[in-house]
Amino acid sequence: MEGWQGWDDYAPFYDWENARTVGCRDIRFWQGLAERCGGPVLELGCGTGRVSVPVARSVDDVVGLDRSDAMLRQARRRVRRGRVDGSLRLVRGDVRSLPFLAASRFQLVMAPYGVLQSLLRDRDMRATMTSVLGVLRRGGTFAIDLVPDLQSWREYDRRVSLRGRRRGGATRISLIESVRQDRAKRLTIFDQEFVERRGRARTTHRFSLVFRTLSVRQMTGRLRRAGFTIEAVSGDYRGGAWHPEADTWIVLARKPR
Ligand SMILES: C[S@@+](CC[C@H](N)C(=O)[O-])C[C@H]1O[C@@H](n2cnc3c(N)ncnc32)[C@H](O)[C@@H]1O
């Protein structure tokens, strides 16, 4: 299993599901950070542009990078709708290897909404941190948002976790989800089944996504070993103190001057 797998299949459903879960609650945080740091800004794993597009309204010169073609197609649509073509460039690539971006020298590299949890092995994490260090300016910021403690989720089998309609449409969607844990490897596996119904027609899409969750302590330790200094660790999008039950785990790291 690889953490980059499954996203092509998820792409048509990603915005539908996330409008009902994370929504926009992190957007103001990323816009504020980008305004303070200034451009150029790179988003690792930009997906459908949920974060990159609003950030490109706040600062010029944003690059969104993702490995999934299907996610990037959704992002291109959002770019056209949001009319940010001039300030946002979308690039297909892998977060573990960014040398082709080195000439850009980013002021801020963002890893929102658990993107780094798609890295399933330590060598993938090391390669990504080294790559980010290579494309950041001296003094530049690497900002990471982790989905807390996936490891503590209880396992369940084929639960209907969401139901609804596509916006304004006649298509009804249900998400039937199972969660499995491989605690020794710190992996959480989501088996997803999206069922679309339109009139009497029914289509089923099945795929799995795998995430590896490091603790905040493990993450900051790895960042320090890679050559970053840790600026802040917070537990919400307003800069509140981090604690083990915090809503989100945000780490701000800096490349030394
Ligand atoms: C949880 S989504 C986050 C999307 C977006 N950042 C957001 O906040 O909505 C994770 C994204 O990371 C991408 N991804 C996973 N592994 C990757 C890798 N090794 N290189 C590049 N992109 C990757 C996936 O294709 C997916 O679009």
The ligand as an SDF file (V2000), in Angstrom:
LIG
                    3D

 27 29  0  0  0  0  0  0  0  0999 V2000
   -6.1920   15.0160    2.5240 C   0  0  0  0  0  0  0  0  0  0  0  0
   -5.9180   15.4730    0.8270 S   0  0  0  0  0  0  0  0  0  0  0  0
   -5.6210   17.1740    1.1260 C   0  0  0  0  0  0  0  0  0  0  0  0
   -6.0040   18.0680   -0.0160 C   0  0  0  0  0  0  0  0  0  0  0  0
   -5.9480   19.5380    0.3040 C   0  0  0  0  0  0  0  0  0  0  0  0
   -4.6410   19.9170    0.8300 N   0  0  0  0  0  0  0  0  0  0  0  0
   -7.0280   19.9470    1.2940 C   0  0  0  0  0  0  0  0  0  0  0  0
   -6.6690   20.4010    2.3780 O   0  0  0  0  0  0  0  0  0  0  0  0
   -8.2020   19.7960    0.9710 O   0  0  0  0  0  0  0  0  0  0  0  0
   -4.3090   14.8080    0.4720 C   0  0  0  0  0  0  0  0  0  0  0  0
   -3.7790   15.0990   -0.9260 C   0  0  0  0  0  0  0  0  0  0  0  0
   -2.3980   14.7200   -0.9460 O   0  0  0  0  0  0  0  0  0  0  0  0
   -2.1220   14.1070   -2.1930 C   0  0  0  0  0  0  0  0  0  0  0  0
   -0.9420   13.2240   -2.0190 N   0  0  0  0  0  0  0  0  0  0  0  0
   -0.8380   12.0970   -1.2570 C   0  0  0  0  0  0  0  0  0  0  0  0
    0.4180   11.6070   -1.3220 N   0  0  0  0  0  0  0  0  0  0  0  0
    1.1160   12.4170   -2.1560 C   0  0  0  0  0  0  0  0  0  0  0  0
    2.4630   12.4260   -2.6270 C   0  0  0  0  0  0  0  0  0  0  0  0
    3.3450   11.4920   -2.2520 N   0  0  0  0  0  0  0  0  0  0  0  0
    2.8440   13.4350   -3.4550 N   0  0  0  0  0  0  0  0  0  0  0  0
    1.9600   14.3960   -3.8450 C   0  0  0  0  0  0  0  0  0  0  0  0
    0.6620   14.4330   -3.4440 N   0  0  0  0  0  0  0  0  0  0  0  0
    0.2530   13.4630   -2.5970 C   0  0  0  0  0  0  0  0  0  0  0  0
   -3.3770   13.3500   -2.5560 C   0  0  0  0  0  0  0  0  0  0  0  0
   -3.4430   13.1070   -3.9470 O   0  0  0  0  0  0  0  0  0  0  0  0
   -4.4630   14.3040   -2.0380 C   0  0  0  0  0  0  0  0  0  0  0  0
   -4.8870   15.1830   -3.0410 O   0  0  0  0  0  0  0  0  0  0  0  0
  1  2  1  0
  2  3  1  0
  2 10  1  0
  3  4  1  0
  4  5  1  0
  5  6  1  0
  5  7  1  0
  7  8  2  0
  7  9  1  0
 10 11  1  0
 11 12  1  0
 11 26  1  0
 12 13  1  0
 13 14  1  0
 13 24  1  0
 14 15  1  0
 14 23  1  0
 15 16  2  0
 16 17  1  0
 17 18  1  0
 17 23  2  0
 18 19  1  0
 18 20  2  0
 20 21  1  0
 21 22  2  0
 22 23  1  0
 24 25  1  0
 24 26  1  0
 26 27  1  0
M  CHG  2   2   1   9  -1
M  END
$$$$
